[in-house]
Amino acid sequence: QVQLVESGGGLVQTGGSLRLSCAASGSTFSSYDMGWYRQAPGKQRELVAAISRGGRTKYADSVKGRFIISRDNAQTTIYLQMNSLKPEDTAVYYCNLAPRAGPSWGQGTRVTVSS
């Protein structure tokens, strides 16, 4: 079972940038397609970016052109570079398997974008 630890969130102004990291345990990390999810207050958790084992990426329309997902299989880490942040990006961000999440979630990392 993969264990996930997210970090890198914080408070940023509109238009700013943040880079999130997700450290995953387990020697089979490179075998998994992974993704970043977010859950805003009062809303359901949604998948915003995914990266396949081979590095192919997909993005939700709401973040396309602003967010970049990447992975380092040697470091068993995935990243989310978030640029041109908007107040509507405010949420707790999680990583997990994608497009179907596994049963275990990390604690997430909170991103707050002020207007």
Helices and strands as residue ranges (DSSP letters): E 4-7, E 10-13, E 18-24, G 29-31, E 34-39, E 46-51, E 57-59, E 67-72, E 77-82, G 87-89, E 91-97, E 109-114
